[in-house]
Amino acid sequence: MVGPPVRGASTPSGKIRLTNSPDAVPVIFRRDSERSDAIFVREELADGIFDEINNVIDANRALAKGQKRFLFDANIYYRIYAERKHVKQDSAQGSLLFQAAVTEMYAPSLFWLPHISVADAAVPYSELFLDPRSPQIHALLRIAVLLGDDFCTWLLGKWKKKWTKHPQPPQFFFTFQRMCEQMKTTEYRVVAAKLPVKKPIQCVGEPPILVSDLLKNEENASALLSRACMRVFEGRPEERTIARDFDYLAYGRSVRESSQSLAAAIIATIADREPGDFGDAATA
């Protein structure tokens, strides 16, 4: 397969850099190694072709050829999410990124919700209900808290019917029961974020901060989220957890404000189907 020509300029090291110059020599990417003049090294993506975050998304779209899949690794997704406000908003690509974040990577994703249709937003959560697996199922637990009491009651009722008399219910069932109890006394964003309100959070390279302060300053929560995502991209996978958590503090309120339509869409998509049996990410 021959990819689209890319304008590039040779550097002293023999590498290719992107340029808008009309005089630059076109570079063509081929899968046929016998017809190639050089090797394209994947590790150079972050420094070359993918300097512009929208180029990553465009490249994914070209490679996916109509499939609703994110083909790069999770670190690249976190790099995109770190620059999410600079992504060209397109319903189709927003839906793709949202689906991949929720059902595949269990990554922060709530920023995409206002930019995609309610029907598309309901699909990945419905998929997790019908095919629950760990750790992705926790995305459904956490969005349920943001969607409010009525949705939590509906979801818990579905799972109680399936798991209450089961000899070995999955752990997420008990986790969700505890979260529903916590909602009676704790701010819903705190329950969804799974962060302690009074204990200072210490992030790499950041001063300690209280969750209560972030609840009052969503812009700060969003900025911390972006920096956590960048640290994931730079090789700190342990930062994925705090990035997910900050996502609910930064965007939890906006999700709650439009919760009725999303809750109704998820329920309508699932309809009368029963919850699936629990598996794990390795076998699902």
C-alpha positions as CSV (number, residue, x, y, z in Angstrom):
1,M,0.0,0.0,0.0
2,V,1.3,3.5,-0.9
3,G,0.4,6.3,1.5
4,P,-0.2,9.9,0.5
5,P,2.9,11.9,-0.3
6,V,4.2,13.9,2.6
7,R,6.3,17.1,2.0
8,G,9.6,16.7,3.8
9,A,13.1,18.1,4.0
10,S,16.2,16.2,4.6
11,T,18.2,17.0,7.7
12,P,22.0,16.4,8.3
13,S,21.2,13.3,10.2
14,G,19.3,11.8,7.3
15,K,15.9,12.2,9.0
16,I,12.8,13.7,7.4
17,R,11.0,16.7,8.9
18,L,7.6,18.1,7.9
19,T,7.5,21.4,6.0
20,N,5.0,23.4,4.1
21,S,7.5,24.5,1.5
22,P,6.3,23.8,-2.1
23,D,9.9,23.1,-3.1
24,A,10.3,20.2,-0.6
25,V,10.7,16.7,-2.0
26,P,7.6,14.5,-1.5
27,V,8.1,11.4,0.6
28,I,5.9,8.4,0.0
29,F,5.2,5.7,2.6
30,R,5.0,2.1,1.3
31,R,4.3,-1.2,3.0
32,D,6.4,-3.1,0.4
33,S,9.9,-3.1,1.9
34,E,11.5,-4.2,-1.4
35,R,10.3,-1.0,-3.1
36,S,11.3,1.3,-0.2
37,D,14.4,3.4,0.0
38,A,14.4,3.9,3.7
39,I,12.9,2.7,6.9
40,F,10.1,4.6,8.7
41,V,10.7,4.3,12.5
42,R,7.6,4.5,14.6
43,E,9.5,6.1,17.5
44,E,9.9,9.2,15.4
45,L,6.2,9.9,15.2
46,A,6.1,12.1,18.2
47,D,8.9,14.3,16.9
48,G,7.9,14.4,13.3
49,I,4.7,13.6,11.6
50,F,2.7,13.9,14.8
51,D,3.9,17.3,16.0
52,E,0.4,18.6,15.3
53,I,-2.1,16.7,17.4
54,N,-4.7,16.8,14.6
55,N,-2.3,15.0,12.3
56,V,-2.5,12.0,14.7
57,I,-6.2,11.8,14.3
58,D,-6.1,12.3,10.6
59,A,-3.5,9.5,10.4
60,N,-5.7,7.2,12.5
61,R,-8.6,7.9,10.2
62,A,-6.6,7.1,7.1
63,L,-5.2,3.9,8.6
64,A,-8.5,2.7,10.0
65,K,-10.2,3.0,6.6
66,G,-13.7,3.4,7.9
67,Q,-13.3,1.2,11.0
68,K,-14.3,2.9,14.3
69,R,-11.0,2.1,15.9
70,F,-8.1,4.0,17.5
71,L,-5.1,2.2,16.1
72,F,-2.3,3.8,18.1
73,D,-1.3,2.9,21.7
74,A,-2.8,4.4,24.8
75,N,0.1,6.8,25.3
76,I,-0.7,8.5,22.0
77,Y,-4.3,8.9,23.1
78,Y,-3.2,10.5,26.4
79,R,-1.1,12.9,24.3
80,I,-4.2,13.8,22.3
81,Y,-6.3,14.3,25.5
82,A,-3.6,16.5,27.0
83,E,-4.2,18.8,24.0
84,R,-8.0,18.1,23.7
85,K,-9.0,21.7,23.5
86,H,-6.9,22.0,20.3
87,V,-8.5,19.1,18.6
88,K,-10.7,20.0,15.6
89,Q,-14.2,19.1,16.8
90,D,-15.8,16.6,14.5
91,S,-18.6,14.4,15.6
92,A,-17.3,11.3,13.9
93,Q,-13.7,11.5,15.3
94,G,-15.0,12.6,18.7
95,S,-17.2,9.5,18.8
96,L,-14.2,7.3,17.8
97,L,-12.0,8.7,20.5
98,F,-14.7,8.5,23.1
99,Q,-15.5,4.9,22.2
100,A,-11.9,3.8,22.3
101,A,-11.3,5.6,25.7
102,V,-14.3,4.0,27.4
103,T,-14.3,0.5,26.0
104,E,-10.7,-0.2,25.3
105,M,-8.3,2.0,27.3
106,Y,-10.3,3.0,30.3
107,A,-8.9,6.5,29.8
108,P,-10.2,10.0,30.5
109,S,-12.9,10.8,28.0
110,L,-15.6,13.2,29.4
111,F,-14.4,16.2,27.4
112,W,-15.7,14.6,24.2
113,L,-19.3,14.2,25.4
114,P,-20.6,17.6,24.4
115,H,-19.1,17.2,20.9
116,I,-20.8,13.9,20.0
117,S,-24.4,12.8,19.7
118,V,-26.2,11.4,22.8
119,A,-26.9,8.2,20.8
120,D,-23.1,7.7,20.1
121,A,-22.3,8.5,23.7
122,A,-24.7,5.8,24.9
123,V,-23.1,3.0,22.8
124,P,-19.9,2.3,24.7
125,Y,-21.6,2.4,28.1
126,S,-24.3,0.0,26.8
127,E,-21.5,-2.2,25.4
128,L,-19.9,-2.5,28.9
129,F,-23.3,-3.3,30.4
130,L,-23.7,-6.2,27.9
131,D,-20.1,-7.3,28.0
132,P,-18.6,-6.2,31.4
133,R,-14.9,-6.6,31.7
134,S,-12.2,-5.1,34.0
135,P,-11.1,-2.4,34.3
136,Q,-13.3,-0.8,31.7
137,I,-16.6,-1.6,33.6
138,H,-15.6,1.0,36.1
139,A,-16.3,3.7,33.5
140,L,-19.9,2.7,33.6
141,L,-20.0,2.8,37.4
142,R,-18.5,6.2,37.4
143,I,-20.7,7.7,34.7
144,A,-23.7,6.3,36.5
145,V,-22.9,8.4,39.6
146,L,-22.7,11.5,37.4
147,L,-26.1,10.6,35.8
148,G,-27.8,10.7,39.1
149,D,-30.0,8.7,41.5
150,D,-32.6,7.5,39.1
151,F,-30.1,6.0,36.7
152,C,-28.1,4.4,39.6
153,T,-31.3,2.8,40.9
154,W,-32.1,1.4,37.4
155,L,-28.5,0.0,36.9
156,L,-28.2,-1.4,40.4
157,G,-31.6,-3.0,40.0
158,K,-30.5,-4.8,36.8
159,W,-27.3,-6.0,38.5
160,K,-29.1,-7.1,41.7
161,K,-31.4,-9.2,39.6
162,K,-28.5,-10.9,38.0
163,W,-25.9,-11.1,40.8
164,T,-27.7,-11.1,44.2
165,K,-28.2,-14.9,44.3
166,H,-25.0,-15.7,42.3
167,P,-22.5,-17.8,44.3
168,Q,-19.6,-15.4,43.3
169,P,-20.7,-11.9,42.1
170,P,-18.1,-9.8,40.5
171,Q,-16.3,-7.3,42.6
172,F,-17.6,-4.3,40.6
173,F,-21.1,-5.2,41.8
174,F,-20.1,-4.6,45.4
175,T,-18.1,-1.5,44.5
176,F,-21.2,0.0,42.8
177,Q,-23.3,-0.7,45.8
178,R,-20.9,1.2,48.0
179,M,-20.8,4.1,45.6
180,C,-24.6,4.3,45.6
181,E,-24.5,4.5,49.4
182,Q,-21.7,7.1,49.4
183,M,-23.9,9.3,47.2
184,K,-26.3,9.9,50.1
185,T,-23.6,11.8,52.0
186,T,-20.9,12.7,49.6
187,E,-20.7,15.1,46.7
188,Y,-21.4,13.1,43.5
189,R,-18.2,14.3,41.7
190,V,-16.1,13.1,44.6
191,V,-17.8,9.6,44.5
192,A,-17.2,9.4,40.7
193,A,-13.6,10.6,41.0
194,K,-12.9,8.1,43.9
195,L,-10.6,10.7,45.6
196,P,-10.5,11.6,49.3
197,V,-11.9,15.1,49.9
198,K,-9.7,16.1,52.8
199,K,-6.4,14.3,52.1
200,P,-4.0,16.4,49.9
201,I,-3.3,14.9,46.5
202,Q,0.4,14.9,45.5
203,C,1.0,14.7,41.8
204,V,4.5,14.5,40.2
205,G,5.9,18.0,40.0
206,E,2.8,19.6,41.5
207,P,2.2,21.2,44.9
208,P,-0.3,19.2,47.1
209,I,-3.9,20.1,46.5
210,L,-7.2,19.3,48.1
211,V,-10.1,17.8,46.1
212,S,-12.4,20.3,47.8
213,D,-10.3,23.1,46.1
214,L,-10.6,21.4,42.7
215,L,-14.4,21.2,43.0
216,K,-14.4,25.0,43.3
217,N,-11.9,25.5,40.4
218,E,-12.7,23.2,37.5
219,E,-10.2,25.1,35.3
220,N,-7.4,24.1,37.7
221,A,-8.7,20.5,37.6
222,S,-8.6,20.6,33.8
223,A,-5.1,21.9,33.8
224,L,-3.9,19.2,36.2
225,L,-5.6,16.6,34.1
226,S,-3.7,17.8,31.0
227,R,-0.4,17.7,32.7
228,A,-1.1,14.2,34.1
229,C,-1.9,13.1,30.6
230,M,1.4,14.5,29.3
231,R,3.3,12.7,32.0
232,V,1.6,9.4,30.8
233,F,2.7,10.2,27.3
234,E,6.3,10.9,28.5
235,G,6.6,7.5,30.1
236,R,4.8,7.6,33.5
237,P,2.0,5.0,33.2
238,E,1.2,5.3,36.9
239,E,-0.2,8.7,36.1
240,R,-3.1,7.2,34.2
241,T,-5.1,6.7,37.5
242,I,-4.9,10.3,38.6
243,A,-5.7,11.5,35.0
244,R,-8.9,9.4,35.0
245,D,-9.8,10.8,38.5
246,F,-9.2,14.4,37.5
247,D,-11.5,13.9,34.5
248,Y,-14.5,13.6,36.8
249,L,-13.6,16.7,38.8
250,A,-13.0,18.7,35.6
251,Y,-16.1,17.7,33.7
252,G,-18.4,16.0,36.2
253,R,-20.7,19.0,36.6
254,S,-21.2,19.5,32.9
255,V,-22.1,15.8,32.5
256,R,-24.6,16.1,35.4
257,E,-26.2,19.1,33.7
258,S,-27.1,17.1,30.6
259,S,-27.5,13.8,32.4
260,Q,-31.2,13.1,31.6
261,S,-30.7,12.7,27.9
262,L,-27.6,10.5,28.2
263,A,-29.3,8.3,30.9
264,A,-32.4,7.9,28.8
265,A,-30.2,7.0,25.7
266,I,-28.3,4.3,27.6
267,I,-31.5,2.8,29.0
268,A,-33.1,2.9,25.5
269,T,-30.1,1.3,23.9
270,I,-30.0,-1.5,26.4
271,A,-33.8,-1.9,26.3
272,D,-34.9,-5.2,27.8
273,R,-31.5,-7.0,27.3
274,E,-30.0,-8.5,30.4
275,P,-26.4,-7.7,31.7
276,G,-23.7,-9.9,30.3
277,D,-21.5,-12.2,32.2
278,F,-18.3,-10.8,33.7
279,G,-15.0,-11.3,31.9
280,D,-11.7,-9.5,31.8
281,A,-9.9,-7.4,29.3
282,A,-7.6,-10.2,28.3
283,T,-10.3,-12.6,27.3
284,A,-13.2,-10.3,26.4
